[in-house]
Amino acid sequence: MTKQAVDVQQLRELDDIGLEEALRDRRQELLQLRLQRATGQLEQHRRIREVRRGIARVHTLMRARAIADMSGEPG
């Protein structure tokens, strides 16, 4: 399994509160990375893209759960 697949699997195992915490953590990390970029201290510019994609993954899982709850499907 790739690192990305492992990350997605770990996110799927979280409950709704855990997903909200993961989202908050990723948003905080993105803020810190943006501040580092603005001050010229950022060394891994690719990390910003990775964190943004992680935020999108969390949003996708949250939306999928909301749709499943509305339709009554397990999952």
Summary of the structure (lengths in Angstrom):
residues: 75
radius of gyration: 14.6
end to end distance: 21.8
largest distance: 49.2
contacts: 168
relative contact order: 0.13
helix: 81%
strand: 0%
